[in-house]
Every structure is written in C-alpha cells, then in structure tokens.
Amino acid sequence: MLIQLLNGLVYGGLLYVLSIGLVLIFGLRRVVNFAHGSLFMLGAYIGYSVAQMVGFFPGLIVSMGCMAIFGLILDMAVFRQLQKQDPLLTVLVTFGMLMILEDFARTVWGKDFLSVQVPQILSGNVEFLSMTYPAYRLAVIGLSVMVMLTLAIWLRVTSLGLYVRSSSADVLTTGMLGVNTDSVSAVVVAVGAALAGMSGVVASPLMVLSPSMGSYILVECFIVVVVGGLSSFTGTFVAAMLIGQLHNLGIVYLPLLSSAIPFLLMFAVLIWRPGGLSSKVVG
C-alpha cells in the first residue's frame, strides 16, 4: 500500500509541475492555454535529443532554457494578442497551436515511441521502512516539493513576485502604479513554459515519448487547475497530489473506473465549491 501511495505522489508531483505553469499563465494573461500539453511534449523531446549526446541533466537544463525562450515568443506573438479577445477565439487558437506542435514533433522526431533512460546516479533503489523504492521516483517527489517551495519564496519575498501577485489581482491598477505588466507577464509565461518543459523531461524516463503525449496529460492537468482553483498555487498543489493518488489507486483497485475518477472529483468540486478547493463554500 505504501508503494502505491508513493507512486501517487510521483504522478501528482509531475501533474503539479505541469499544472502550475498553466496557473501562472492564466493568472497574468487570462488565457486558457490548450497548447500547454504540447510544451510538455516538446520539452520531453528536446531533453531526449540532448540526453542522447551529453546526458540527462544537461538535457533537462537545455530543455528548460529552450522552452523559456519559446514561452517568451508565444507571449509576444500569441498570448498578448489574445488577452482581450473572446474566450472562444482563445480556445480555437491555442488548440490549433497544439495540433501544429504535434505535427512538428512528428516531422522532426517521427511517429515511433521513444524512451529515455533513468540517469545513472538515480538508477538504483533506496531501502526504507522494510521496502525498496526506485531512487528516481523519490527524486521526482523531492523535485515537485522544491518547485513548490521555490515558487512560494519567489512570489512572497521578491519584488518581481509582488508584481506577479498584484498583476494577477488587478492588472490595470498595477500598471497605473508604474509596473510594466507586459514585461512581468512575459517573464511569467517564460517560467510557466520552462516548468512545462521540466515536467516533460522529468516524466520521460517514466513514460514513452510520442507526439500525442501532451494531449493525454493535458486533460488531467486541466482537472487539477479546476479542482484546485484557477488562480490558486496552494490549491493546485493539493489538487495535483489528490488526483495523483486517485489516479494511481484507481488503476490498482478500480481499473475499470480509473479514468473516470478524476472527472467525478471535478464534478463534485464544481457542485460543492465552483471556485475550486481554495475558494469558500457556496451558500
């Protein structure tokens, strides 16, 4: 049972690192980015290509850097233009981006499934509580906690974090106070894209790489954001860990219903707390 709980934390950690980027982008640009899963996919493929030449960890760093630059380009070329547009147009444009990036991946890397080896330093097992568990999976759990703490410190302690929080609450007033909200938003989109790339690389030793891999995980990513709250960082972490547990335990104990369990949770939350777990109970 403990192993299954740890596996749920691993999956929940990956969902959190990916989902928090979606929350960051929505908080500043008010754009629901349906192409976010393709950033996860591109990050995994870039990490794979670099890892074949110089190793896993350089691949992780290069992938995050490339995705951060790509995020800046997306913000200037797409998100900034969509910020005040009809939500339906935003959905159509970002979904179209998802399709384009998937075709790009098929063209560059092909349609075959690819795999990434666990880095040698984390390839062993760790013994504790009378059991053994893969060191790499424990590292994934640790990474998700580190990302959460780093973001919390960044948002609460630094001046840029203050600008991010104030822009999320009221972008017009923040701009009137002299803050360049477009620059702040560009940084936030770059960070969100980099986190998506990080999650793709970190997940690559645990799953096969395919051009459609982002589409599959994007569904649960959106469930995490809805359950946690569209603008809540703490709620996103709690929701990701909860859905990670439900996903893993469902596969083990209720395989026929495992894919429906996250949707049932989202349905219950939307009835009980339409604003997510971080909001107040309605009524």
C-alpha positions in Angstrom: 0.0 0.0 0.0 2.8 2.4 0.9 4.4 1.8 -2.6 1.1 2.8 -4.2 0.9 5.9 -2.2 4.4 6.9 -3.2 3.6 6.2 -6.8 0.6 8.5 -6.4 2.9 11.2 -5.1 5.2 10.8 -8.1 2.4 11.2 -10.6 0.9 14.1 -8.5 4.3 15.8 -8.4 4.5 15.7 -12.2 1.0 17.0 -12.6 1.8 19.8 -10.2 4.9 21.0 -12.0 3.0 21.0 -15.3 -0.2 22.5 -13.9 1.4 25.3 -12.0 2.7 26.7 -15.3 -0.8 26.7 -16.6 -2.0 28.6 -13.5 0.8 31.2 -13.8 -0.1 31.9 -17.5 -3.8 32.2 -16.8 -3.2 34.4 -13.7 -1.3 37.0 -15.7 -2.6 36.7 -19.3 -6.1 35.4 -18.5 -5.5 32.9 -21.4 -6.6 29.3 -21.0 -3.7 27.7 -22.8 -4.8 24.5 -24.5 -1.4 24.2 -26.1 0.2 23.7 -22.6 0.4 20.0 -23.1 2.4 20.5 -26.3 5.0 22.4 -24.3 5.3 19.3 -22.0 5.8 17.2 -25.1 8.3 19.5 -26.8 10.3 19.7 -23.5 10.5 15.9 -23.3 11.6 15.6 -27.0 14.3 18.3 -26.6 15.5 16.7 -23.4 15.6 13.3 -25.2 17.7 14.7 -28.1 20.2 16.5 -25.8 20.4 13.5 -23.5 21.5 11.3 -26.4 24.5 13.5 -26.8 25.6 14.8 -23.4 23.4 13.2 -20.7 20.1 13.6 -18.9 20.8 16.6 -16.7 22.2 18.8 -19.5 19.1 17.8 -21.4 17.0 19.0 -18.6 18.7 22.4 -18.4 18.7 22.9 -22.2 15.1 21.9 -22.5 14.0 24.4 -19.8 16.0 27.1 -21.4 14.6 26.4 -24.9 11.0 26.3 -23.5 11.5 29.5 -21.6 12.6 31.3 -24.9 9.7 29.6 -26.7 7.4 30.9 -23.9 8.6 34.5 -24.5 7.9 34.1 -28.2 4.4 32.7 -27.5 3.7 35.6 -25.1 4.7 38.3 -27.6 3.2 36.6 -30.7 0.1 34.9 -29.3 -0.9 35.4 -25.7 -0.5 39.2 -25.6 -2.8 39.4 -28.7 -5.4 37.0 -27.2 -5.6 38.7 -23.7 -8.7 40.8 -24.5 -10.2 38.6 -27.2 -13.3 36.4 -26.9 -12.6 33.2 -24.9 -13.8 31.0 -27.8 -11.1 32.5 -30.0 -8.5 31.8 -27.4 -9.6 28.1 -27.2 -9.5 27.8 -31.0 -6.1 29.4 -31.4 -4.4 27.5 -28.6 -5.9 24.2 -29.6 -4.7 24.9 -33.2 -1.2 25.5 -31.7 -1.4 22.1 -30.0 -2.2 20.4 -33.4 0.6 22.3 -35.1 3.2 21.5 -32.5 2.2 17.8 -32.5 2.7 17.7 -36.3 6.0 19.5 -35.9 7.1 16.7 -33.4 6.1 14.0 -35.9 8.1 15.7 -38.6 11.2 16.1 -36.5 11.2 13.0 -34.3 8.9 10.7 -36.2 5.8 8.7 -35.0 7.7 5.9 -33.2 7.7 5.7 -29.5 10.9 6.8 -27.9 12.3 6.1 -24.4 14.7 7.9 -22.1 17.0 6.0 -19.6 17.0 6.9 -15.9 20.2 8.9 -15.2 22.9 6.6 -13.8 23.2 8.4 -10.5 19.5 7.8 -9.8 19.2 4.3 -11.3 19.3 2.4 -8.0 16.8 1.7 -5.3 16.5 3.1 -1.8 15.7 0.9 1.2 13.5 2.3 3.9 10.6 1.1 6.1 11.4 -2.5 5.2 10.9 -1.9 1.5 12.8 -0.8 -1.6 11.8 2.0 -3.9 13.4 3.5 -7.0 15.6 6.4 -6.2 14.5 8.3 -9.4 10.9 8.3 -8.3 11.8 9.7 -4.9 13.8 12.4 -6.7 10.7 13.3 -8.6 8.7 13.8 -5.4 11.5 15.9 -4.0 11.7 18.0 -7.2 8.0 18.8 -7.0 8.3 19.9 -3.4 11.3 22.0 -4.3 9.4 23.7 -7.1 6.5 24.5 -4.8 8.8 26.0 -2.1 10.9 27.9 -4.7 7.7 29.4 -6.3 6.3 30.3 -2.9 9.5 32.1 -1.9 9.8 33.9 -5.3 6.2 35.1 -5.1 6.3 36.1 -1.4 9.8 37.5 -1.0 11.0 39.1 -4.2 9.9 42.4 -5.8 9.0 40.6 -9.1 6.9 38.1 -7.1 5.0 41.0 -5.6 4.4 42.4 -9.1 3.2 39.0 -10.3 0.7 38.7 -7.4 -0.6 42.3 -7.8 -0.9 41.9 -11.6 -2.9 38.7 -11.1 -5.3 40.5 -8.8 -5.7 43.8 -10.8 -3.5 44.3 -13.8 -4.9 47.8 -14.6 -4.2 49.2 -11.1 -0.7 47.6 -11.1 0.1 49.2 -14.4 -1.1 52.6 -13.1 1.4 52.3 -10.3 4.2 52.2 -12.7 4.7 48.4 -13.2 5.4 47.2 -16.7 2.8 44.5 -16.6 3.6 43.2 -20.1 7.2 42.5 -19.1 6.0 40.8 -15.9 3.6 38.7 -17.9 6.3 37.7 -20.4 8.6 36.5 -17.5 5.7 34.6 -16.0 4.8 32.9 -19.3 8.5 32.0 -19.8 8.6 30.5 -16.3 5.4 28.5 -17.0 6.8 27.2 -20.3 10.1 26.3 -18.6 8.2 24.3 -15.9 6.2 22.5 -18.6 9.5 21.6 -20.3 10.9 20.5 -17.0 7.9 18.2 -16.3 8.3 16.7 -19.8 11.9 15.8 -19.3 11.4 14.5 -15.7 8.5 12.4 -16.9 10.3 10.9 -19.9 12.1 8.1 -18.1 8.7 7.0 -16.6 6.7 7.0 -19.9 7.2 6.6 -23.6 7.6 9.7 -25.8 5.1 10.3 -28.5 3.8 13.4 -30.3 0.4 13.0 -28.6 1.7 12.5 -25.1 0.9 16.1 -24.2 -2.8 15.7 -25.1 -3.3 12.8 -22.7 -1.8 14.5 -19.7 -3.4 17.9 -20.5 -6.8 16.6 -19.6 -5.8 15.8 -16.0 -3.8 19.0 -15.9 -7.0 21.0 -16.5 -8.8 18.9 -13.9 -6.1 19.8 -11.4 -6.5 23.5 -12.2 -10.3 23.4 -11.9 -10.2 21.4 -8.7 -7.5 23.5 -7.1 -8.8 26.9 -8.3 -7.8 28.7 -11.4 -5.5 31.3 -9.6 -4.5 29.3 -6.5 -1.0 28.0 -6.2 -1.6 26.1 -2.9 -4.9 24.7 -4.3 -3.1 23.5 -7.4 -0.5 21.6 -5.3 -3.2 20.0 -3.1 -5.3 19.1 -6.1 -2.4 17.6 -8.0 -1.4 15.4 -5.1 -5.0 14.3 -4.5 -5.6 13.4 -8.2 -2.2 11.7 -8.3 -3.4 9.4 -5.5 -6.8 8.8 -7.0 -5.2 8.1 -10.4 -2.8 5.5 -9.1 -5.1 3.8 -6.6 -7.8 3.7 -9.2 -5.5 1.9 -11.6 -4.7 -0.7 -8.9 -8.0 -1.2 -7.2 -10.7 0.1 -9.7 -9.1 -0.3 -13.1 -12.4 -0.1 -15.0 -13.3 3.3 -13.3 -9.7 4.7 -13.0 -10.1 7.1 -15.9 -13.4 8.4 -14.6 -12.4 9.0 -11.0 -10.7 12.4 -11.6 -13.7 13.6 -13.6 -16.0 12.5 -10.7 -13.9 14.5 -8.3 -14.0 17.6 -10.6 -17.8 17.2 -10.8 -18.2 17.1 -7.0 -15.9 20.1 -6.5 -17.8 22.1 -9.1 -21.0 21.5 -7.2 -19.6 22.0 -3.8 -17.0 24.7 -4.5 -17.3 26.1 -8.0 -14.2 28.2 -7.5 -12.1 25.2 -6.5 -10.8 23.8 -3.2 -9.1 27.1 -2.4 -12.4 29.0 -2.6 -15.1 29.4 0.1 -18.1 27.0 0.2 -21.0 28.4 -1.7 -24.1 29.0 0.3 
